[in-house]
Amino acid sequence: MEILIAAIILLGLLLSVAVVALLVVLWSLKSLKKVKPTDMAVKIFRGKPIEFLNSGMHFLPYVWLPFIGLLWELVTFTKKMFQLSYKEHSVVSKKGRYPAGPDGEDCNPVALEVDSVAYVSLPRDARLIMILEAGVPTDQDALLDWTEEAVINAVRVAFGNVTWREATQNLGTIIREVSRVFQAQDGALIKAGFKEEDIRIVIQDVRLPPDLEAALPEIDKARIRATAAELLAEGEALTTTGVVVAGMAHSRGKTKQAMQAIIDGDEGLQKQLFEASLDLINRSRAVAGKALLDIRTPDVKGGVEGVLLTLTSLIMKGFGGGALPQNPPAPDGEPGGPGGTSDTGKKGKKKRDKKDEDEDDEDEEDWDAQKI
């Protein structure tokens, strides 16, 4: 009898241990939080942000109390770069003489319409806590509204310090001044927690009043379009290379800065970055319904960034940002059409496939010739 009682007690203890162990396992699983490779997070304790967390698995004790709720929580943020477009902001140039001196032209104040694009990334360090505490929105549309005042202020300050004639002839200088104001240490974005490298602004277009634009020499019109297109292309290339380098860094368990340093000293990785960036540009243009054909970049200088800037500039300026003309598809059921079965359609497909293979081989040869 005593043996039976002892066995029952032992069995009860074992069951209790098993239940406790199971509960501990379940609690541990509930406490494990995964931050995706494309995200980062901030740990919250009783409603107060306390720690920045990068991608990966993290342990947050699952504790829920009445009237308080969860003691530890996780707020995730995207690592992507936001591209924010601001259209038709009105700015007024100053009254003055350009160029300065007796031979300059008197210029009256002129109302200009400016389109701009801001590239914004959330900081990937403890500054993200400042972003959260400042209430900076992380939704695309909400962030667009939140940054609009800072963008308008930067554009108005820069253009308000020059005459309209100087703005048309030295647009690059104006854009640098816009960036300086936008990234100022006492500006709203820097105070909120952003770093200078997290925010960038590009002037996409400047439009004069119709009567003044009609009287403007064609060379000045072309200068405005070319400068804006080049700087916009630079911003697009910056976005592309940033995404690719970040992906390469994550796949190797390194920081983005460390990965960039490795790429700079490894020609094989430079080629990989080149090909991946070109593919990303190609896909993004295809998604937008635009075409990208074979591109040659002879005499490229400036390393990987120079190649990518040239590529993007060719896309933006050479193709005008639109789709290339395509031959209309043949009607369904006819040779070459969706329902066609003739040899002509099959031969055409084979020719296109062969042409694609030849172009891929030529791209390899171009890369070897450039020796980035």
N, C-alpha and C positions, 0 to 999 in steps of 0.2 A: 504493500500500500504506500509506504513511504517513497519507494522508487517511482511509483506512478505519479505521485504528487510532485516529486522533484522534476520528473520529465515534463509535466504540464507547465510548471513554473519556468523551466528552461525554454520550452517552446514559446511561452508567452514573451519571455525576454528577447528571443530571437526574432519573433514577429515584430516586437516593438522597435528593435534595432533596424529591421528591414524597412519598416514604415518611416522611421526617422531618416534613414539613409535615402529613401525614395523622395521624401519631402525636401531633403537638402539638395538632391540632384535637380528636382523640379525647380526649386528656388534659384539654384545656380544658373540653370538654363534661362529662367525668367530674367535673371540679372545680367546676362550677357547681351550686349548690344553691338550690332555690326554697322559700321559706317562704310558705305559703298566707296569704291575707288574714285568715283567722280564727286564725292562729297567730303565735307569736314564737319565738325560738330563742336558744340560748347556744352560742358557739363553744368547742370543747374542743381543747386542744393537749396531747398526751401525757397524757390523762386529767385535765387541770386546766382548769376553766372560766376563760376569759380575756376574753370579750367578749359583750355583749348585742346581739342582732340582731333588727330588726323585720321585718315582712312584706316580701317582695320577693326579688330574685335576689342571691345572695352567692357570692363566689369563695373556695373552700377548696381549696388545693393537694392533689391526690390523691397522697399519698406513703405507700407501704406498705413497712415494713421487717421483716425476719425477727426473730422473738422480741419484737417491739414492736407490730406491726400498723400501723393507720393513725395518722399523726401528727396530722392534723386531723379532727375529727368535729363533727357538729351534733346537738344535742338540742333537739327542738321541744316547745313548750308551747301549750296552748289559751288563747285570750283570753276565753273565755266566763266568765260568772259562775256559780259553783257554788251551788246551793241545797241546803243540808244540813239535814235534819229530824231532830230528836232527840225521842223520845217517852218520856213517863212517867218523868221524872227525879224522884226523891224529895228534897225539901228540907224543912227544919224551921224554922218561924218562931220568933222569940224570945219570951220571956215578958216582959210589960210592960203598961203602961196606955196606952190610946188612946181619945181624944186625951189628951195629957199633962195632968196636973192632977187635982184632987180629983173632978172630974165625969167623968173618963174611965172607960172600961170595962176591968176586969182581964182580960187575955188570957193564957191558958196556951200553951205551945209546941204547935204543931199541925203534923202531917206533911202537906205539900202535894204534889200531883203536878203537874209542870209540863211542857208541851210547848213546844219552842222551835224556831226556824228561823234558821240562820246563812247569810248571803250572803257568799261569799268569792270574790275575784278575785285572780289572780296579778299581781304588780306588773309594769308594762310599761316597765321601765327596768333599770338595772344591778343593782337589788335582786334581780332574778330569779336572778342568780348566787348570792346568799346563799341563796335558796330551794333551789337545786340542791345547794349545799354542805351545807345543813342536812338534806338527805334528805327534804324535804317531799314526800309522794306527790301525784300529779296525777290519779290515778284517783278517780272519784266516791266509791266505797265506801271506798277506802283513806284518802282525805282526810276522810271522815266519821269514821272511827275515830281518825285522827290529831288532829283538832280536838275530839273529844268531851270529853276531860279539861278543856280550857280552857273549854268551854261550861258543863260541869257546875260547875266552880269558880266561874265568874262568876255563875251562877244561885244557887248556894248562899250565896255571900257576900252578894249583894243581898237575898235573901229572909231570910237569917239575921239581918239587922240591923233587921228590922221585925216587928211583931206581925201575926198573920193578919188582924186587922181593918184595919190600915193597908194591907196588901197588897191587900185587896179594894176599898178605897175610893180608893187612890192608885196604881193599877197603872201609870199613865204614869210616875210618879216612879220606881217600882221598875224599870221597863224601862230608863229612862235610866241608872240605877245599874248595871244588868247590862251595858249597853253600855260604860260607863266602865271597869268591871273587865275586860271582854273586850278592850278596846282599850288597856289600860294599857301604858305604855312598857316596863315590866319583865315583861310577859306573854310567854308562849311564842311567840305568833304574831308579835308585833312584833320580838322577838329573832331570829326565824327569817328576817326580811326583809320581812314584810308592812307596809304603811302603814295608818294609821287608816282612810283612805277605801276600803281594799281589803276590810275586814271589817266586817260589820254583823250584829247579832243582834236578833231580835224574839221576844217571848213570844207564842206562839200560843194557849195555853190554860192556865188555872190551875184545878185541881180540889181542892175541900176534901173532908175526910172525909164520907161520906154522911150521917151523923147531923148534922154541923154545917151541911152544905149545905142539908139539909131545913129547918133552923131559920132559915136566912138569908132576909131579906126579898127579895122578888122584884126590887125596885129595885136591890139590890146585885148580884144575879145578872145582871141586864140590863147593869149598868155594866161588869162584868168582861167579858162577851161583846162588848159594843160597843167597848170600848177595845182589846181584843186584835185584833178584826177590823179596826179602823181602822189599827192599826200594821202588821198583816200586809199589808193592802192597800197601805200606803205602801211596804213592801218590794218587793211585786210590781211596783208602778209604777216604783220605782227600777231594778229589773232591766230592765223593758221599755224605758224611756227610754235607759238606758245602751247597750243593744244597738242601738237605732235610731241614736243619735248616733254611735256607733262606726262603723256602716255608712256613714252620710252622710259622716263624716270620711274614711274610706278611699277612697270614690268620688271625693273631691275632692283627695286627696293631702295631707290636713292632719292635725294631731294632734286628738285628741278634745277637748282643752281649747280649742284654737283654733276648732274647729267650734262648740262650745257658745257661744263669745263672738260668733261670726257670727250664730248662730240668735237670740241675745238681741236683736239689733238689726235683724232682718229678719222682717217679719210673714209674708212668703210662705214662708220656711223654717219658721217656727213652725207654719203651717198644714200644711206637709208633714210635720213631726215629729208633729203631732197625728194626722193621718190614718194615717201609717205605724204609730204606736204603737197606735192603736185597732185597726188590721188585725192587728197581732201579737197583741194580747190576744184578739181574736176567734178567730184561728187556734188559739192555745194552748188556749182554752176548748173549741173544737170537737174538738181532739185528745183532750182529757180526757173527751169525751163530754158536754159541757155546752153549754147554749145561751146565746147572747147576742142579745137583741132590741134594738129601738130605744131609745137612751138619751138623755135630755135633761139638760143640765147648766146650768140657769139661774143667774144671779147668781154665776158662778164668779169667784173672786178668786185672785191669786197666780200669774198667768202660766201658761205651758205646764204646769209641774209641778202647779199647782193643778187644772187641767182633768183631767190624767191621774190624779191622786190621787182626784178625785171619781169618775171613770169606774170605777177599780178598786174603790173603796169600794162603789159601787152594785152592782158584780158580786159582791163578796164578801158584802155584807150584805143587799142587796135580793134576791139569788137564793139566799142561804144556801149558796153554794158547790156547789150541786147543779144537776141538769138541770131545766129547766122542763117541765111536763107537755105531752105531745104526744098528738094524736089517734092512735089505733091505726090502722095501715095496713089498707086493704081487702084481702080475700083475693085471691089470684092469679086473674085472669080476670074479676073483677067490676069495675064502674065505679070508676075511681080506683086499682085494684090494679095490681100489676106487669105482669100480662098483659092488663089491660083496654084496650079500644079505643073506649070510648064517648066521645061529645062532652063528657060531664060531666067526665071526667078531663082532657081537653084544655082546657076552659074554666077548670077549677080552676088548672091550671098557668099559663094566661095571666093570671089574676087575681093569682096569687102574684108573677109576674114584674112585672106593673104595680105591685103594692104595693111591691116592692123598689125600683123606679125612683123611686116617690114618696118613699120613705124616704130614698134617696140625695139627692134634691133638698132634702128638709127638713134633712138634715145640713149641706148647703152653706149653707142659710139660717141655721142655728144658729151656724155658725162665723162668718159675717159679723156676726151680732148680738153675739157675744161679744167680737170685736175684741181678741184676746189681745195 
